[in-house]
Amino acid sequence: MPKPNEVTKTNQDYWDKRYESQQTGWDLGEASPPIHGYFKQVEKKEIAILIPGCGFGYEAEALLAMGFSNITLIDVAELPVAELRDKYRNNPNIKIIQGNFFEHEGEYDVIIEQTFFCAIDPALRIDYVQKCHSLLAADGRIVGLFFNRQFDGGPPFGGDANEYASLFEKYFEINKLEPCYNSAGPRAGSELFAILIRKTYL
């Protein structure tokens, strides 16, 4: 697994091949219901939102339909990024980046977690936590889903609430980390919904 500050051809090739061969079991074909439901309640449509490991960007499509106007997508894989760039080439409300999340710079109010955390090697999880903290504005938050189960091999890589809480608690207030009641059918009973608020003072 590459170091977080490296964009290696091997890593990109792995995900490119998964898309090219349509080995995309994580792809729901639509926005995840818990994330969609959360953002339906958010009134400030101008907040800056980042979606790492965006894939085909179903969450972004739902956000745009709800009127959100400052969305950034990033993915290392070429195929989904190319499709998204074509789809949204005339839309000023969305920015699409092919690149490594761990090298990305910016400031966001919300980072959406949807099957990106589970795709990275567990050895990089603390780097993920620290990177999210550095990318978020004061009182920014991670909103999204984590698997509440283990997998053989990986990716995906699983975990549980206690493991995630111990990982995030130094950098984030655990506002919510609980079993998800409205997961998509294939993931029912296997997800935690999380709202993790950035700590200003560590």
VOTORKE-156507 format. One line per 3 residues: number of its first residue (from 1); for each residue x, y, z of N, C-alpha, C. Coordinates in nm, 4 decimals, decimal comma. Atoms other than C-alpha are relative to their C-alpha. Example, Ala and Ser with C-alpha at 12.3 -4.5 7.8 and 13.67 -1.06 7.14 Angstrom:
% VOTORKE-156507
1> 0,0890:-0,1190:0,0000:1,2300:-0,4500:0,7800:0,0900:0,1200:0,0000 | -0,0820:-0,1190:-0,0060:1,3670:-0,1060:0,7140:-0,0770:0,1090:0,0730
This chain:
% VOTORKE-156507
1> 0,0859:-0,1196:0,0000:0,0000:0,0000:0,0000:0,0894:0,1244:0,0000 | -0,0870:-0,1178:0,0088:0,1465:0,3410:-0,0918:-0,0069:0,0855:0,1251 | 0,0025:-0,0984:-0,1064:0,2434:0,5997:0,1627:-0,0996:0,1094:-0,0368
4> 0,1045:-0,0969:0,0289:-0,0207:0,8729:0,1959:0,0454:0,1180:-0,0830 | -0,0459:-0,1155:0,0769:0,2000:1,1363:0,0355:0,0516:-0,0399:-0,1382 | -0,0438:0,0459:0,1313:0,2631:0,9306:-0,2763:-0,1203:-0,0324:-0,0878
7> 0,0960:0,0464:0,0990:0,0494:0,8993:-0,5867:0,0757:-0,1006:-0,0856 | -0,0762:0,1012:0,0724:0,1807:0,5707:-0,7192:-0,0828:-0,0565:-0,1132 | 0,0692:0,0577:0,1144:0,0955:0,4201:-1,0528:-0,0697:-0,1293:0,0393
10> 0,0602:0,1266:-0,0429:0,0283:0,0901:-0,8806:-0,1356:0,0244:0,0639 | 0,1260:-0,0278:-0,0672:-0,2418:0,2397:-0,6625:-0,1065:0,0451:-0,0989 | 0,0965:-0,0448:0,0993:-0,4115:0,4208:-0,9473:-0,0403:-0,1147:-0,0906
13> 0,0301:0,1137:0,0862:-0,3848:0,1119:-1,1656:-0,0992:-0,0948:0,0656 | 0,0901:0,0916:-0,0711:-0,5569:-0,0982:-0,9004:-0,1446:0,0462:-0,0144 | 0,1375:-0,0493:0,0044:-0,8640:0,1259:-0,8912:-0,0488:0,0171:-0,1429
16> 0,0400:-0,0072:0,1404:-0,8638:0,1896:-1,2661:-0,0477:-0,1363:-0,0492 | 0,0367:0,1344:0,0451:-0,8741:-0,1856:-1,3258:-0,1306:-0,0462:0,0620 | 0,1273:0,0362:-0,0628:-1,1557:-0,2295:-1,0764:-0,1169:0,0631:-0,0756
19> 0,1068:-0,0654:0,0754:-1,3640:0,0254:-1,2669:-0,0129:-0,0583:-0,1397 | 0,0030:0,0514:0,1376:-1,2685:-0,1064:-1,6105:-0,0625:-0,1384:-0,0074 | 0,0557:0,1355:-0,0027:-1,3640:-0,4620:-1,5123:-0,1353:-0,0050:0,0696
22> 0,1288:-0,0142:-0,0676:-1,6775:-0,3360:-1,3349:-0,0058:-0,0800:0,1303 | -0,0046:0,0619:-0,1328:-1,5651:-0,4902:-1,0059:-0,0205:0,1103:0,1041 | 0,0317:-0,1168:-0,0830:-1,7382:-0,2125:-0,8149:-0,1170:-0,0319:0,0931
25> 0,1059:0,0430:-0,0903:-1,9379:-0,3857:-0,5467:-0,0459:0,1063:0,0975 | 0,0372:-0,1088:-0,0916:-1,9382:-0,0676:-0,3384:-0,0986:0,0975:-0,0628 | 0,0781:-0,0983:0,0743:-2,1339:0,1186:-0,6070:-0,1490:-0,0303:0,0147
28> 0,1440:0,0188:-0,0197:-2,4991:0,1584:-0,5049:-0,0827:0,0440:-0,1199 | 0,0755:-0,0526:0,1135:-2,5987:0,3372:-0,8252:-0,0877:0,1192:0,0363 | 0,0776:-0,1142:-0,0483:-2,7531:0,6153:-0,6171:0,0652:0,0518:0,1279
31> -0,0513:-0,0547:-0,1258:-2,6789:0,8386:-0,3209:-0,0420:-0,0893:0,1160 | 0,0321:0,0791:-0,1182:-2,6628:0,6533:0,0084:-0,1135:0,0674:0,0771 | 0,1151:-0,0623:-0,0661:-2,9986:0,7095:0,1854:0,0329:0,0768:0,1279
34> -0,0281:-0,0785:-0,1213:-2,8493:0,8143:0,5236:0,0644:0,1351:-0,0296 | -0,0650:-0,1265:0,0350:-2,6316:1,0803:0,3612:-0,0999:0,0936:-0,0656 | 0,1040:-0,0804:0,0644:-2,9163:1,2003:0,1419:-0,0944:0,0590:0,1043
37> 0,0925:-0,0475:-0,1034:-3,1433:1,2234:0,4456:0,0603:0,1082:0,0874 | -0,0661:-0,1013:-0,0830:-2,8905:1,4205:0,6473:0,0018:0,1347:-0,0707 | -0,0167:-0,1273:0,0696:-2,8317:1,6841:0,3814:-0,1336:0,0640:-0,0385
40> 0,1321:-0,0598:0,0223:-3,2045:1,7318:0,3191:-0,0355:0,0968:0,1126 | 0,0299:-0,0848:-0,1146:-3,2065:1,8955:0,6624:0,0948:0,1206:0,0121 | -0,0984:-0,1077:-0,0082:-2,9105:2,1284:0,5970:-0,0499:0,1203:-0,0797
43> 0,0567:-0,1178:0,0649:-3,0288:2,4800:0,5166:0,1038:0,0839:-0,0735 | -0,1043:-0,0827:0,0626:-2,6959:2,6489:0,4289:0,0551:-0,0713:-0,1236 | -0,0355:0,0699:0,1240:-2,6522:2,5475:0,0676:0,1363:0,0412:-0,0538
46> -0,1276:-0,0490:0,0518:-2,3287:2,7425:0,0195:0,1195:-0,0625:0,0715 | -0,1121:0,0607:-0,0720:-2,1186:2,5328:0,2588:0,0904:-0,0762:-0,0961 | -0,0988:0,0686:0,0834:-1,7998:2,3872:0,1122:0,0058:-0,1473:0,0396
49> 0,0093:0,1444:-0,0237:-1,8293:2,0095:0,0780:0,1053:-0,0723:-0,0824 | -0,0980:0,0845:0,0688:-1,5552:1,7605:-0,0097:-0,0447:-0,1452:0,0081 | 0,0312:0,1428:0,0035:-1,6232:1,4027:-0,1187:0,1224:-0,0743:-0,0515
52> -0,1165:0,0776:0,0445:-1,3043:1,1922:-0,1250:-0,0405:-0,1402:-0,0446 | 0,0354:0,1314:0,0529:-1,3049:0,8666:-0,3187:-0,1401:0,0015:-0,0565 | 0,1378:-0,0308:0,0396:-1,6123:1,0000:-0,4957:-0,0627:-0,1012:-0,0944
55> 0,0578:0,0918:0,0976:-1,6507:0,7271:-0,7589:-0,0796:0,0759:-0,1039 | 0,0837:-0,0636:0,1016:-1,9336:0,8176:-0,9919:-0,0834:0,1161:0,0544 | 0,0527:-0,1263:-0,0512:-2,0497:1,0961:-0,7618:-0,1498:0,0060:0,0229
58> 0,1448:-0,0017:-0,0214:-2,4044:0,9943:-0,6732:-0,0403:0,0980:0,1107 | 0,0302:-0,0960:-0,1074:-2,3928:1,1964:-0,3503:0,0032:0,1429:-0,0532 | -0,0089:-0,1344:0,0577:-2,2834:1,5014:-0,5469:-0,1229:0,0323:-0,0843
61> 0,1205:-0,0218:0,0823:-2,5716:1,4595:-0,7899:-0,1195:0,0345:0,0883 | 0,1100:-0,0278:-0,0925:-2,8150:1,4492:-0,4982:0,0151:0,1375:0,0640 | -0,0240:-0,1310:-0,0617:-2,6534:1,7544:-0,3356:-0,0324:0,1135:-0,0961
64> 0,0312:-0,1032:0,0992:-2,6761:1,9567:-0,6551:-0,1509:0,0154:-0,0168 | 0,1462:-0,0041:0,0137:-3,0442:1,8653:-0,6861:-0,0655:0,0696:0,1186 | 0,0518:-0,0671:-0,1197:-3,0948:1,9973:-0,3321:0,0415:0,1463:0,0072
67> -0,0375:-0,1401:0,0048:-2,9325:2,3285:-0,4238:0,1355:0,0351:0,0574 | -0,1335:-0,0288:-0,0511:-2,5830:2,2925:-0,2773:0,0882:0,0492:-0,1148 | -0,0669:-0,0730:0,1077:-2,3400:2,5105:-0,4683:0,1520:0,0064:0,0108
70> -0,1450:-0,0038:-0,0175:-1,9840:2,4430:-0,3485:0,0491:-0,1402:0,0334 | -0,0309:0,1420:-0,0174:-1,8943:2,0762:-0,3983:0,1300:-0,0329:-0,0722 | -0,1247:0,0463:0,0596:-1,5504:1,9271:-0,4613:0,0066:-0,1519:0,0096
73> -0,0150:0,1452:0,0059:-1,4981:1,5669:-0,5688:0,1444:-0,0335:-0,0314 | -0,1351:0,0450:0,0302:-1,1669:1,3824:-0,5678:0,0039:-0,1525:-0,0020 | -0,0186:0,1447:0,0098:-1,0756:1,0318:-0,6797:0,1288:-0,0254:-0,0763
76> -0,1256:0,0332:0,0673:-0,7520:0,8650:-0,7885:-0,0243:-0,0692:-0,1340 | 0,0290:0,0791:0,1201:-0,9234:0,6576:-1,0609:-0,0380:0,0896:-0,1174 | 0,0198:-0,0837:0,1181:-0,9327:0,7959:-1,4122:-0,1407:-0,0087:-0,0564
79> 0,1279:0,0190:0,0693:-1,2580:0,6485:-1,5459:-0,1144:0,0794:0,0624 | 0,1111:-0,0773:-0,0553:-1,5094:0,7931:-1,2974:0,0223:0,1501:-0,0059 | -0,0289:-0,1433:0,0069:-1,3326:1,1290:-1,2930:-0,0282:0,0537:-0,1396
82> 0,0256:-0,0425:0,1376:-1,3474:1,1500:-1,6727:-0,1498:0,0120:-0,0263 | 0,1458:-0,0047:0,0195:-1,7183:1,0708:-1,6708:-0,0614:0,1196:0,0731 | 0,0534:-0,1122:-0,0763:-1,7861:1,3276:-1,4005:0,0354:0,1341:-0,0642
85> -0,0398:-0,1244:0,0658:-1,5888:1,5973:-1,5791:-0,0854:0,0268:-0,1223 | 0,0858:-0,0160:0,1174:-1,7912:1,5367:-1,8919:-0,1427:0,0364:0,0421 | 0,1379:-0,0216:-0,0455:-2,1206:1,5272:-1,7039:-0,0219:0,1412:0,0534
88> 0,0166:-0,1291:-0,0667:-2,0584:1,8505:-1,5124:0,0880:0,1090:-0,0594 | -0,0956:-0,0947:0,0608:-1,8389:2,0396:-1,7597:-0,0506:0,1433:-0,0023 | 0,0543:-0,1364:0,0029:-2,0747:2,3407:-1,7609:-0,0628:0,0405:0,1324
91> 0,0615:-0,0292:-0,1294:-2,1676:2,3370:-1,3920:0,1025:0,0654:0,0926 | -0,0977:-0,0714:-0,0841:-1,9863:2,6009:-1,1819:-0,0083:-0,0369:0,1476 | 0,0198:0,0334:-0,1410:-2,1123:2,4515:-0,8548:0,0770:-0,1228:0,0453
94> -0,0691:0,1231:-0,0338:-1,8913:2,1447:-0,8672:0,1395:-0,0008:-0,0623 | -0,1379:0,0112:0,0445:-1,5163:2,0899:-0,8958:0,0420:-0,1459:0,0101 | -0,0348:0,1420:0,0061:-1,3739:1,7519:-0,9955:0,1499:-0,0138:-0,0179
97> -0,1448:0,0134:-0,0026:-1,0163:1,6470:-0,9224:0,0384:-0,1475:-0,0099 | -0,0620:0,1317:-0,0036:-0,8229:1,3358:-1,0180:0,1300:0,0139:0,0777 | -0,1200:-0,0131:-0,0809:-0,5619:1,2937:-0,7477:-0,0113:-0,0753:0,1304
100> -0,0128:0,0680:-0,1277:-0,4602:1,1672:-0,4074:-0,0572:0,0879:0,1108 | 0,0610:-0,0730:-0,1109:-0,6767:1,2795:-0,1172:0,1042:0,0486:0,1004 | -0,0986:-0,0333:-0,1021:-0,3730:1,2799:0,1114:0,0911:0,1147:-0,0413
103> -0,0780:-0,1143:0,0483:-0,2069:1,5451:-0,1051:-0,0869:0,1230:-0,0253 | 0,0923:-0,1088:0,0323:-0,5145:1,7614:-0,1502:0,0099:0,1119:0,1037 | 0,0009:-0,1168:-0,0883:-0,5204:2,1132:-0,0046:-0,1291:0,0779:-0,0212
106> 0,1217:-0,0793:0,0088:-0,8214:2,3278:0,0722:-0,0606:0,0169:0,1378 | 0,0717:-0,0156:-0,1265:-1,0703:2,4217:0,3419:-0,1483:-0,0244:-0,0246 | 0,1364:0,0443:0,0209:-1,4127:2,2656:0,3777:-0,0782:0,0040:0,1304
109> 0,0886:0,0057:-0,1158:-1,7096:2,2753:0,6094:-0,0417:-0,1430:0,0321 | 0,0425:0,1392:-0,0176:-1,8039:1,9122:0,5559:0,0817:-0,0904:-0,0925 | -0,0552:0,1090:0,0805:-1,6223:1,6014:0,4381:-0,0986:-0,1150:0,0091
112> 0,0931:0,1134:0,0031:-1,8589:1,3259:0,3297:0,0800:-0,1294:-0,0090 | -0,0653:0,1311:0,0005:-1,7408:0,9749:0,4126:-0,0975:-0,1055:-0,0517 | 0,0873:0,0993:0,0628:-1,8898:0,7152:0,1825:0,0894:-0,0971:-0,0781
115> -0,0817:0,1091:0,0563:-1,6800:0,3997:0,1134:0,1407:0,0416:-0,0412 | -0,1403:-0,0334:0,0231:-1,3470:0,5848:0,1032:0,0875:-0,0518:0,1137 | -0,0754:0,0445:-0,1170:-1,2240:0,5154:0,4569:0,0231:-0,1509:-0,0038
118> -0,0113:0,1466:0,0004:-1,2902:0,1422:0,4143:0,0865:-0,0508:-0,1147 | -0,0794:0,0412:0,1160:-1,0920:0,1379:0,0881:0,1493:0,0187:0,0207 | -0,1418:-0,0236:-0,0234:-0,7629:0,2575:0,2326:0,0531:-0,1008:0,1013
121> -0,0624:0,0940:-0,0919:-0,5190:0,0331:0,4144:-0,0172:0,0497:0,1434 | 0,0168:-0,0434:-0,1387:-0,5893:0,0392:0,7908:0,1223:0,0706:0,0582 | -0,1204:-0,0679:-0,0473:-0,2285:0,1493:0,8419:-0,0047:0,1495:-0,0280
124> 0,0108:-0,1411:0,0364:-0,3292:0,4819:0,6830:-0,1154:0,0715:0,0707 | 0,1187:-0,0613:-0,0600:-0,6323:0,5450:0,9013:0,0322:0,1230:0,0839 | -0,0341:-0,1188:-0,0789:-0,4585:0,7831:1,1391:0,0380:0,1155:-0,0925
127> -0,0306:-0,1049:0,0978:-0,3302:0,9725:0,8334:-0,1292:0,0598:-0,0559 | 0,1313:-0,0471:0,0460:-0,6913:0,9945:0,7119:-0,0592:0,0965:0,1027 | 0,0561:-0,0842:-0,1059:-0,8037:1,1357:1,0469:0,0696:0,1353:0,0034
130> -0,0770:-0,1244:-0,0064:-0,5251:1,3935:1,0540:-0,0220:0,0852:-0,1243 | 0,0221:-0,0760:0,1234:-0,5809:1,4917:0,6901:-0,1377:0,0654:0,0015 | 0,1337:-0,0588:-0,0102:-0,9522:1,5422:0,7460:0,0019:0,1200:0,0942
133> -0,0087:-0,1099:-0,0952:-0,8744:1,7582:1,0479:0,0644:0,1223:-0,0641 | -0,0706:-0,1124:0,0618:-0,6341:1,9713:0,8432:-0,0816:0,0660:-0,1110 | 0,0801:-0,0536:0,1104:-0,8849:2,0161:0,5587:-0,1274:0,0712:0,0464
136> 0,1261:-0,0555:-0,0471:-1,1799:2,1171:0,7739:0,0193:0,1352:0,0673 | 0,0042:-0,1291:-0,0683:-1,2609:2,4692:0,8864:-0,0341:-0,0220:0,1471 | 0,0402:0,0082:-0,1404:-1,3213:2,5445:1,2528:-0,1450:-0,0472:0,0086
139> 0,1336:0,0597:-0,0172:-1,6234:2,3417:1,3648:-0,0475:-0,0760:-0,1243 | 0,0364:0,0854:0,1130:-1,6150:2,1532:1,0347:-0,0252:-0,1419:0,0471 | 0,0387:0,1345:-0,0427:-1,7338:1,7968:1,0356:0,0146:-0,1040:-0,1101
142> 0,0131:0,1165:0,0865:-1,7095:1,4547:0,8829:-0,1412:-0,0532:0,0195 | 0,1340:0,0584:-0,0049:-2,0546:1,3218:0,7970:-0,0015:-0,1201:-0,0929 | 0,0063:0,1135:0,0911:-2,1069:0,9751:0,6642:-0,0100:-0,1335:0,0692
145> 0,0235:0,1387:-0,0382:-2,0875:0,6017:0,7033:0,1298:-0,0776:0,0134 | -0,1109:0,0914:-0,0208:-1,8442:0,3452:0,8376:-0,0576:-0,1406:0,0163 | 0,0484:0,1370:-0,0148:-1,8787:-0,0306:0,8180:0,0111:-0,0455:0,1455
148> 0,0056:0,0550:-0,1347:-1,9788:-0,1955:1,1448:0,0120:-0,1522:-0,0084 | -0,0247:0,1432:0,0189:-1,8385:-0,5347:1,0503:0,1428:-0,0180:-0,0486 | -0,1326:0,0331:0,0492:-1,5191:-0,7109:0,9555:-0,0114:-0,0697:-0,1352
151> -0,0058:0,0662:0,1296:-1,4183:-0,8393:0,6124:0,1239:-0,0891:-0,0050 | -0,1177:0,0818:0,0265:-1,1840:-1,1163:0,5031:0,0831:0,0684:-0,1072 | -0,0831:-0,0709:0,0968:-0,8918:-0,9497:0,3311:-0,0432:0,1446:-0,0122
154> 0,0408:-0,1377:0,0246:-0,9652:-0,6169:0,1751:0,0791:0,0586:-0,1167 | 0,1167:-0,0744:-0,0451:-1,0479:-0,3713:0,0514:-0,1313:-0,0678:-0,0401 | 0,0093:-0,0966:-0,1102:-1,2988:-0,3115:0,1938:0,0593:-0,0552:0,1297
157> -0,0490:0,0319:-0,1330:-1,1556:-0,3036:0,5452:-0,1024:0,0508:0,1006 | 0,1065:-0,0358:-0,0926:-1,3996:-0,3011:0,8332:0,0490:0,0470:0,1346 | -0,0300:-0,0431:-0,1347:-1,4111:-0,2173:1,1998:-0,1269:0,0080:0,0825
160> 0,1177:-0,0170:-0,0851:-1,6471:-0,1267:1,4838:0,0047:0,1365:0,0676 | 0,0150:-0,1335:-0,0580:-1,7627:0,1759:1,6803:0,1110:0,0320:0,1000 | -0,1043:-0,0257:-0,0989:-1,5100:0,1377:1,9617:0,1336:0,0309:-0,0671
163> -0,1242:-0,0227:0,0734:-1,2213:0,1155:1,7177:0,0013:0,1382:-0,0630 | 0,0066:-0,1301:0,0662:-1,3365:0,4218:1,5249:0,0050:0,1136:0,1023 | 0,0010:-0,1056:-0,1017:-1,4038:0,6248:1,8399:0,1409:0,0249:0,0538
166> -0,1353:-0,0171:-0,0524:-1,0537:0,5596:1,9723:0,0920:0,0641:-0,1029 | -0,0806:-0,0569:0,1073:-0,9100:0,6574:1,6349:-0,0257:0,1496:-0,0172 | 0,0382:-0,1384:0,0313:-1,0992:0,9851:1,5943:0,0001:0,0935:0,1209
169> 0,0350:-0,0852:-0,1136:-1,1460:1,1114:1,9505:0,1030:0,1073:0,0325 | -0,0989:-0,1046:-0,0268:-0,8190:1,3055:1,9726:-0,0252:0,1230:-0,0862 | 0,0132:-0,1082:0,0975:-0,9066:1,5176:1,6691:-0,1441:0,0466:-0,0212
172> 0,1409:-0,0298:0,0271:-1,2877:1,5110:1,6610:-0,0863:-0,0295:0,1221 | 0,1048:0,0305:-0,0970:-1,5810:1,5331:1,8968:-0,0930:-0,1024:-0,0642 | 0,0884:0,1038:0,0537:-1,7881:1,2188:1,8490:-0,1443:0,0422:0,0267
175> 0,1381:-0,0457:-0,0148:-2,1279:1,3815:1,8005:-0,0981:-0,1149:-0,0191 | 0,0856:0,1166:0,0253:-2,2806:1,0658:1,6581:0,0851:-0,1093:-0,0639 | -0,0649:0,1162:0,0582:-2,1465:0,7180:1,5849:-0,0824:-0,1200:0,0440
178> 0,0988:0,0980:-0,0458:-2,4311:0,4725:1,5977:-0,0556:-0,0803:-0,1172 | 0,0555:0,0831:0,1077:-2,5977:0,1913:1,4030:-0,0982:0,0781:-0,0857 | 0,0805:-0,0731:0,0976:-2,7646:0,3211:1,0912:-0,1337:-0,0701:-0,0204
181> 0,1339:0,0581:0,0115:-3,1416:0,2682:1,0669:-0,0537:0,0040:-0,1433 | 0,0544:-0,0164:0,1357:-3,1847:0,3653:0,7006:0,1043:-0,0272:-0,1073 | -0,0992:0,0382:0,1001:-2,8980:0,2005:0,5160:-0,0667:-0,0499:-0,1275
184> 0,0446:0,0642:0,1229:-2,9351:0,0936:0,1555:-0,0105:-0,1500:0,0248 | 0,0297:0,1411:-0,0217:-3,0672:-0,2616:0,1339:0,1199:-0,0921:0,0151 | -0,1144:0,0923:-0,0087:-2,7373:-0,4414:0,0637:0,0872:0,0213:0,1236
187> -0,0857:-0,0313:-0,1145:-2,5763:-0,2721:0,3659:-0,0763:0,0045:0,1317 | 0,0828:-0,0047:-0,1207:-2,8615:-0,3031:0,6140:0,0650:-0,0787:0,1127 | -0,0547:0,0657:-0,1169:-2,7366:-0,3841:0,9601:0,1513:-0,0022:0,0089
190> -0,1471:0,0074:0,0014:-2,3713:-0,3297:0,8716:0,0671:0,1370:-0,0043 | -0,0573:-0,1340:0,0086:-2,3230:0,0488:0,8875:-0,0208:0,0785:0,1287 | 0,0127:-0,1000:-0,1047:-2,2625:0,3184:1,1458:-0,0124:0,1366:-0,0661
193> 0,0099:-0,1374:0,0483:-2,3778:0,6734:1,0803:0,0786:0,0884:0,0940 | -0,0907:-0,0804:-0,0813:-2,1257:0,9298:1,1996:-0,0123:0,1485:-0,0294 | -0,0224:-0,1446:0,0079:-2,1112:1,3019:1,2677:0,1161:0,0286:0,0950
196> -0,1225:-0,0223:-0,0764:-1,7602:1,3913:1,3819:0,0408:0,1452:-0,0177 | -0,0224:-0,1438:0,0068:-1,6954:1,7565:1,4668:0,1453:0,0317:0,0352 | -0,1418:-0,0323:-0,0146:-1,3450:1,8978:1,4315:0,0283:0,0724:0,1311
199> -0,0446:-0,0682:-0,1197:-1,1720:1,9901:1,7551:0,0980:0,1107:-0,0394 | -0,0897:-0,1125:0,0285:-1,0044:2,3306:1,7441:0,1278:-0,0117:0,0815 | -0,1162:0,0112:-0,0876:-0,7731:2,2659:2,0380:0,0259:-0,1475:0,0289
202> -0,0357:0,1402:-0,0180:-0,5923:1,9335:2,0562:0,0764:-0,0193:0,1303
